[in-house]
Amino acid sequence: MEYPTTRRDDLIETLHGQEIADPYRWLEDPDSAETADWVSRQNEVTEEFLAELSGRDWFRQTMQRILRRPRAGTPVRKSGRYLVGRNDGEQNQDVIFVADSLAELLAGGRVIMDPNGLSTDGTTAVNGYTVSPDGKTIAFAVSEGGSDWLTYRLRDLDTGEDVADDVRQAKFSVPEWLPDSRSYLYVHFPGGGRAEGTETSAQGGGQLKLHRVGAPQAEDQLILEFPDDDQLMFWGETSHDHRYLVVHLVRGTENRNRLWLIPITDTDGTSGLGEPIKLIDRPGAMFEFVRVADDRVYLHTDLDAPRGRVVSCVIAAPTGDDLPDFDEVVPESDSTLSTVVAAGDGLLVEGLADAQPVVQRFGLDGTERGPLDLGGGALNLINGQPDQREAFAGMSAVVAPNRAYLIDTETGETTPLDGLVSAGEGGWVPPDYTVRRRRATSADGTEVPYFLITPGDEQEAEADGPRPTLLYGYGGFKIPIFASYRAIWPAWLAAGGVLAIANLRGGGEFGTDWYDAGRLTKKQNVFDDFIAVGEHLAETGVTSPKQLALHGGSNGGLLVGAVLTQRPELAAAALPAVGVLDLLRFHKFTVGAAWTSDFGDPDDPDDFVTALAYSPLHNVRTGTNYPATLVITGDHDDRVVPLHSHKFTATLQQAQAGDAPILTRIETDAGHGMGKPTAKIAAESADLLAFAAHFTGLRPDASLDSRR
């Protein structure tokens, strides 16, 4: 296949005694005219190829029908107000509704924010919101073009009128209101804006600032900053009784943190902050705030409990860097404790039993009160408030995005809130499917579980194979992966394809030990696990290498890139999306240095050797037959900057010895994925699936799907 010409420079640098070629470094600047021209030419070639795929129209129509289904999120109750996001199926962004009672919300409520009017192309999104303690003002975190950069905007909840008070240059936080309802805290990054993919745009941990509504942002009070440790990140949340600001402090994306409680003061009705109580000032484990009660604080931790537990302690700074004396509330069990929410007079606790959620109620004294009856394969959200009887949960399944439930925290009764979506299913009926649990054996003998999801009922699930199969994985940052909803899954199943979702080491499905076994010097285990699942699918007759496609995004994009360079014969197609693919320079751009928790620090000689061994960009070998590859990115992704995908694409195109195409699909005016408008999701998903279907032999036929 003929690709656009990509200039190769003779750039070689010596790193830790090794010469490393970087001929496409010029692609690191996303705003240069030359990069823009390269992006345009690559997209033209990709579009020409995709336009000829026989299944593209089918997947486009199917994705549009899937995404046209009316849908709603999970309600939250804040300061006496009820809020929920809804989408009628035709909107690029969810619309936020508010009501003064749950009954009013179920009846419709009133629109308080419609992001679809903030931009002409639907790329401006609301990435979070909070309500002031007096229930009068709502603060929105607004993102443009998929960027991580946020602007905070305020609106009066009674009148719907904007409050003239914008705060800019924020990231990774939503406004956290103080009790006076006239002050909030946020995380500020000086010099912020649409981050460029250049080394000078690398960002540290930011500043925790206090903003007074109506005052200029330039007058905001600096609360916390650590200039001597620019990777120390932090965020705050107020306790439900408004006595403390609870601050989590963590280096990058580590799963160990410090935890401070800062007393909230009141001076003539204006909230302020006192001196911090450094409850935990030695980051030896994970500590997540749950609630305070009288003089005690309740925490979710993996201290001496790799699968997690709940503890409590007196609110007082221990001596030196000692830890407090903890009392155990909910002990460690065989299930991984994933989420703990304070609700009513107790706790709602999500445990993962073989990567499948079970939610139980506990008293603050640790008394078990029984499980909740919630359906679905994954918990999207669970929220509640201490001393409030109502709580809410949202569950998803492989083909269903969200079903919300009302929880009575006293009785444990759960009630589906199907009335949140009033317009039916929009003419689309999800396909039947069967989920089975399978296990592969990795290179070191470790059992690696995965979900095997086949179209049809139990009898059809046993149909003779092999069949075209899409294998998905992530394996990093202690993030658990479930048999949960992604918009592409029902389309692939409706076309007759098989889906496999792997639970790889490095994830959070089985606790801290499972996570630690897939990071730093053990990162190769993640790739071995993914390879093992692919091989097991072939060995058991589910699929064959000629019918297998690999897919993952972000850290999962790294996973796919590493596996396709290590085992190019494993699959017929590879679909790495917004992946971290240059493991020698990831730490030099935007927030990349935060990821050394999993990837190590390339400036360290030992970590450099480890990263070089699996870095996808540096393990492409000229003259190799690589599988058909579609590299997906956004032209201004300011989390995993597009240079990773651009340089990897150019390198693969130059090295490919076989006939399979190496293409890239670069979404313009798009970021890492958050806030992506519905239209862009539909188009990108259809192209990904059509590419995978073409090279695995899946031929979607309208006769398979009578749901038109």
N, C-alpha and C positions, 0 to 999 in steps of 0.2 A: 504494500500500500504506500502511496506517496503522501508524505506528511509535509506541512509547511517547513521551510528552512528555518533552523534555529541556530543562531550564531554560537560558535564554540570558542571561548577564550582560552588562552594558555595560562590560566591562573592555577598556580600550585602553591600551597603553603605548608610549612612544616609544623605539625602539631605533635607534641610529646615525642619528637624524634622520628615521626612518620610523615612522608610526603602525601598530602591529600589534594587531589585535583578537584577543582570546583569551577568547571567551564561555563556553567550557566548562572553564576552569581548575579549577573546583571538582571535576572528575572526576579530578584528579591525586591525590587522597587515597583510596587503595584501602580504607581502614578506616573511612571515615565512613559513617554510616547512610544518607545520601542516595545515595552511590555504590553501596552494597550494594543498595539498593532499585532503582536504575537497572540494575545488573547483572542482578538477578532478573527485572525486567520485560523487558529485552532478550532474555534467554535464553528466556523464555516465548514471545515472539513468534517467535523463531528455531525453537524446538522445534515450535511449531504449524505452521510452514511446512515444515520438514524432514520432519515426520511424514506429509505428504501426497505426498512424492516417491515415485514408483513404484519407483525403483531402490534406495531406502534399505535395504530388507530384504535384497535381493540382496547389496549391498555389505557389510552387517553380517555376514551369514552367511559371505561370502567372506573378509572380513578375519579373522573368528574362526578359520576353517579355516587361513588362512595363518599366523596367530600361534600356532595350536595345534601347529604342527610342532615337534617336539623340536629343540633347537639347542644348540650349544656354541661357546665362544669359542676363543681361541688360547692354548695352554699357555705358562706362563712358568716358568723355573727360577730359583729364588732361594735361595741359602744351602743348597743340597742338597735343597730341597723343590721339588715340582712342583705347580703350581696351575692351575686353569681354572674358568671360570664356565659353568654349564649351566642350561638351562631345559627342563622336560619338556613345555612347551606349555600347561600349565594354571596356571603360576605368574606372578604379577605382576612379580617381580624374579628375576634370575638368582641361583642358589645357587652358592657358591664351594666347590670341592672341593680337597683337598690329598692328596698321596701322597709316599712316599719314593723312588719310582722312576717312570719313564715307563710301564713295564709295569703297575704298580699303578694309575696314573691311568687308563690305557686300560681297565683292568678295572673301574673305578668310582671308586676312591679313597674318601675319607671326607669327609663334610660338615664344613667348618670355620666357615662362616657362612651362615645362611639368613635374608636380610633380610625374608622374607615374614612372619616372626614378630615383627618390630619394630613393626608398626602393623596395625590392623584393616582398613584400606582399601588396603593395599599401596603407600602413597605414601612410605614410608621406604626409601631406597636406599643401597647402598654405591657410592661414586663413585671408589674406588681403594683399593689396599692395598699394603703393603710388608712385607717379612720382615726381621727383625733379622739381623745378620751371623752370629750363632751358630745361626741356624735354629730358635730356640726360641719366638719371639714374633712374632705378626702384628699389624700396626696397620691398622685400617680407617678410612676417611673416610666418615662417615655423614651423609646429607642427608635432611631431612624436607620433605615437601610440595613437592618440586621446587626447593627453595631452593639457592642457591650457598653458603650458610653450612654449615660442616662441623663435626662433632664427631668427634674421634679416640678410638677405642676399641681396647683391646688384648685379645688372647686367646692363651692358651698353646697352641702347635701340637700338643703331645703329648697333653695332657689335654682340650683343647677348652674349658677353663674360662676365664672372663673374668678379666682382671687389673684390679684396682680402681684405674684410672688413666685418667680422661677429661680431654681437653683440648678447650675450646670456643673459639668466636669465630675460627675459621680459615676461609680461603677460598683457592681457586685453587692448592692444593698438597696433597701427601700427605706424611706423616711421612718424613723422610730420616734414616735411622739412622746413628749414628756407630759406630766399630769396637767400642766397649765393650759394645754391645747393650743399654745401659742409658740411652742418651741419644739424642734425635732433634731435628731442626730442623723448623720449620714457619713458615708465614706467618700472622701474627696481625693481626686488625683490631680495635682497641679499640672498645668500645661495640657489639659485634656482636650480632646476633640476626636475627630475621626482618625484613629491611629494609623500611621503609615507603617509599611513593612520594612523599616530600616532599623539598623542597630540602635540608632539614637532614640528610637521610640520605645525601648524596653522600659517597663514600668515596675516600680517597687510596690510596697504595701499600702501606700496612701496615708491619709490623715483622717482621724475621726473628729468631725466638727459638729458644733452646735449652732443651729440656725434659728434666729428669731423671725417669725413671720412678719413681713412688712419692712424688715431692715435690709440694707444692701448685703449681698453675699460677701462682699469684701470685709464686712464687719463680723463675719462668723467666728465663733470662738474655737480655737484649737484645743481639743480635749486630749488626744493621744497622737503621738508620732514617734517613730523609732528610726531616726536617720542613720544610726549605726547598724541597723539590721533591716535593709530595705526589702527583704522578703517576708517580714513579719506582717501578716494581714490580720484584720480584726473586724468585728461587727458587734453591735449592741442590741439588746432587747430589754424592754422594761418588764419587771415582774407585774403580775396581775394586780397586786395591791399597791402598785406605784411607789414602793419603798426603795427599789434598787434598779439601777441600770446594770444588766449582766453583760459582761464583755468577754467574748471568746477571742483568744489570741493564738494564732497558728502560723507556722512558717510554711508559706506556699500552700501546697495541697497535702501536707502531712496529715496523718490521722492521729496525731498527738497534739495536745493544746494546753495552754494555760487558761485559767478562768478567774476573772475578777468580778467583784460586786462593788459598784460605786453607789453610795447612798445618794438618794435624790432629796434635795433640799427645797425649801419654799421661803421666798423672801417677798413679802407683800404680794402674794399671788403669782409670782414669777418663779418657775422651776429653775433649779441649778443643780450642780453636782459637787459632792464632797470628795474626800480623799478615798482612793480605792482600798477595799479589803481584798488583799491578794490571796484569795482562798486557795488557789492552786497556781503556784508560780514555777513549777518544774514540769515541763511537758513530757512526762513519761508514759502517758496513756491518753486515750480519748475520753473527754468529759463533755457531755452535752447537758445544758440546763433544762430542767423539766418544770420546776415550780419552787416557790418558797411557801412555808407554812409556819407561822409563828417565828421561832428563832432558828429554824432549820431550812436547809436547801436540799432539794432532791435532784439527783443527777443520774444520767444514763452513762455508763462507762464500760470499757473493756479491761480495766485494771484488775489483774489476777483473774480474768474471765474472758478468754478469747471470743466467746460467742455472746458476750454482753450480759449485764445485770443492771439493776437499779439500786442505788445507795442513797443514804442521806447523812448529813453532818450538821453540826452547829455552825452558824454563820460567824466565823472569826478567823482571822489570819493565823495560820500556824507559825511556829517558830522556824526562822530561817527558811530553807526550801523544803521542809518536811511537808508531808501530806496530812490532811485532817484525819481525825479518827472517824472512820465510816461505819455506819450501821447498814447491814444489808436489808433491802426491802423486797426486791424480786431477785431471786438467785439465778445464776446461770443454769441453763438447761440444754438439752440436745438440740433445741431449735435456736437459731440465731436471732437474738433480740435486735430488731431492725429499727423500730420507731417507738418512742414513748411520748404520750400526750397527756397532759393534765386536763381532766374534764370532770366536772361535778366535784364530788368529794373524794375522787380517786384518780386512777390512772387507766388509760387505754394503751395496751401494749401489743405491738405487732411482732409476732415471732415468725421466722421462716422455717418451715418444716420441709426440707429438701427443696428449697427455693420456691415454696408456695406459702402464701400468707395465711396466718391464723391470728385473729385479733381477740384478745382476752381482756377482761376487766379485773383490776386489783384495787384494794384499799390502800391508803397511805401506810398502813401497818403491814402490808404485804399479803393480806388475806385475799385468796382467790375468789372471784365472784362469778366466774364462768365465761365462756366464749361468746362472741357475737356471731349472729347468722348473717354473713355477708357472702355474696357470690362473686365469681370472677377469678381471673388468674393473677391479678396484680392489684395492689392497693395504690391508687393514684394519689390520694390525699386523705388524711384524717385530721380533723381539727376540732377543738373544743376549748373551753375556758374553765378554770377553777371556779367552783361555786355556781356554775350554770348547768342545769340538768340536760340541756340540749347539746348534742355533738353531731358531727356530720362526717361521713366517709364517702369516698368515690372509688368504685371498683371498675376495672376494665377486663376484657377478655380478648382473645386473639383477634376477633372480628368486630368487637364492640368497644367504642372509645371510652365511655364513662357511664356508669349508673350510680346515681347519688342515693344515699341512705340517711335518714334521720335516726339518731341513736338516743334512746332514753338511758342516761348513765345510771339511773337508780335501778331500773328493772332489767336492763340489757336488751330490751325490745328494739328491733330495727324495722324501719318502715321505708320501702323504696319510694323515692320522690320522682316518680315517672312523670308527674305533671309539670316538671321543669321544662320538658320538651313537649310542646303542644301541637307541633305540626306533623306528627307522624314520622314515618321513615323515609319520606321523599322518594318512594318508588323503588328503593333498593332493598333487596332481601339478602342478608349475608349468607354465604355458603355454609353448608354443614361441614363439620370437621371433627377429627378425633385427635386427642392429645394423649401421647404415651410417653413414659419415662424410660430412657435408655442410658447405658453407660459404656464409655470407651475406656481403653487402658492407654495411658500416656507413656512416653519413652522411659520414664523412671518407675513405672508400675502403678502410678496413681490413677484411681478411677475418676473419670471425668463425666459428670452427668450432662445429659442434654434432653431437651424436649423435642420429640418427633411428632410433627403435626401434619396430618394427611387429610386431603379433602374427602368428604363423605362420612358415613357412619362407621361403626365398628367393623361391619362386614366388608365394606368397601376399603377400609384401612388395611386389610390384609390382602388386597389385590396384588397380583404378581407385579414385581418390579423388574428391572430397575426403572426409575422414573426421574425426570428432571427435578433437581432439588436445589433449594437456596439455603446455604448455611450461614448463619449470622452469629457474630461474637463480639465481645468487648474486652473483658479481662484486664481491668485496671482500676486504680484509685478507690478501691474498696466499694465500687458501685455494683449492687446486685442486678442481675438480668433475669427477667421473668418471661413466662408465656403471656405477655401483655400485648396491648394493642399498638400497632403501627399501621398507618393507613395503607402501606403496600402489602401487608399480609393478606387481607381478604381478597385483593385483586389477584395475587399469585395463586392462592388456593382456588379461587373461582376459575382460573385458567387451567386447573388440573395439576398444578405443581405441588411438590412436597416442601415443607419448611422444617428446618432444624435450628433450634436456638440453644447455643452451648453455654454452660456454666463453667467458665474457665478460671483457673487460679489467677490471682490478682483482683478478682471481684470480691463482693461482700456477702455472697450467698451463704458462706459457711464460716464466717467470723474472721478474726484478725489473723489467725494462723494461715488460713486459706489465702488471704490477701498478701501476707508477707512472702508466701511461697511463689508469688508471681511478680515480684518487683526487684529493682536494683540488680544484683548479680544473678538473681533467679528469674529474670524477665523471660529468658528463653523457654521456661516452663509453659508460659502462656501460649507461645507459638506451637510448642510440642503438643499441648492439649488440643488446640484447634486442628492440627494435622491429624491427631489420633481420632477425633470425631469424624473428620472427612474420610479417613481410612475405614472406620467402623461402618459408616453408611454404605461404603462400597462392599465391604466384606459380608455384610448382612443382607445384601441384595436390594437395599433401598434405592441406590443409585449407582452410577459408575463415574469414573473420572471424566468421561466425555459428557456427562449430564449434570455435573456439579458446578455451582457458582458460589463464590465466596463474597460476603458483604459485611462491612462494618464501617462505623463513622468515628472520627476524632481519634481517640486511642484505639478504637476498633479499625480505623483506617490504617494506623500503624500495623495492627495485627494482620490485616489483609496484605499490606505491602511486604511485611517480613515473610509471610508464608509463601506468597507468590514468587519471591526471590529465592527462598530456600528450597521450595518444592514446586517448581513450575509445572510439573506434570500432574499435580494433585487434582486440578480442576480445569474445566474448560473456559471459565470466565472468572474475572476478579473485578470487584467494584469497591475500591477504597474511596471513602468520602471524607472530605475535610480532614485528612490524616496528618499525623506528625510523622514525616518521612525523612527528614534530615536530622538525625540524632546527634550530630556534632555541632549544630548551630541553633537548635530550637530555643536555647536559653537566652539568646541575644535579642529576642523580639517580643514586644508587648509583654504579656503575662507569662511567657514561656518559662522563665527561670523558676516559677512556682512548681513546675512539674518534676523538679529534681528528686522529689520524694519517691517517684516511681522509676525515673529514667537515670538517676544519678546526675552528677555534674560533669559535663565534658571537659571542664577546665582542670579536673582532677585526673591525674595520669591513669589510675586504676579504673575509674568510671569511664574514661575515654576508651580504654581497651574493650570494656564490656559493651559499650554502645556501638562501637565500630563493628563489632562482630555481627550485629543484627540490624543496624541502620539500613532501611530499605534502599535509600539513595546510593549508599556506598557498597551495596552487595549486588547491584545489577551487573551482569556479566555479558559482554559483547559476544554475539554468536550463539546465544541461548534461545530456544523456542519457548517464549513466554505465552501464557494463556491470553485470550482476548481480554483486554483491560479497558475499563472506562473509569478514569480518575475524575472525581467530582469535587468541586470547590466553589467558593464565592470569591468574587474579584477583590473584595475588601473585607474578608474575614479578619477581624482584629483580635481573635483568640488564637486559633491555629492559622497563622498568616498564609496566604496562598502560595508563597514561594515554595513551600513543601511540595505541593501538588504540581506546580509548574516545573520545577527542577526534576522531579521524579518522572513526569511525563516525557520531558525532552530526553532524559537519559534512557528511558525504556525505548522510545522511538528509535534512538540511534543504535541501540544494542540488539533490537529484535531481529532474530534470524528466521523466524517462522512466518506464516502467512496471516496469523491472527492479528487483528488491528490493535493498536495502542492509541486510544483516543482520550480526550479530556472534555468534560462538559463544565464550563465556567459560567456560573450564574452572575450576571452583572447586577450591581447595586444590591449585593447580598452579603451576609455575614456567615456566622457559624451555624445558623439554623434557627435560633430563637427569634420569634416574631415573624418568621417567613410567611408571606401572604398565601392564602389558599390556592390561588391561581398558580403561583410558582411551585408549590408543593405538588400539585396535580401534574404539571408538566414535567418536573424533574423525576417524580416517581414513575411516571409512564415510560420515560426514556430509560431509566435504570432497569425496569422490569422487561421492557422490550429487548434490550441488549442481552440481559441474562437469559431470556426465553430463546432468543435466536441461537445462542451458542450452546445451550443445553438441550436443544431439540424440542422445547415446549412450544406447541402450536395452539394457541388459544383459539377456540372455535365458538361462534355465537351459539351453537347448539348445546354447548356445555353450560351455558348460562341463559336461562329463560327469564332473567330478571330485567330485561330492557323495558 
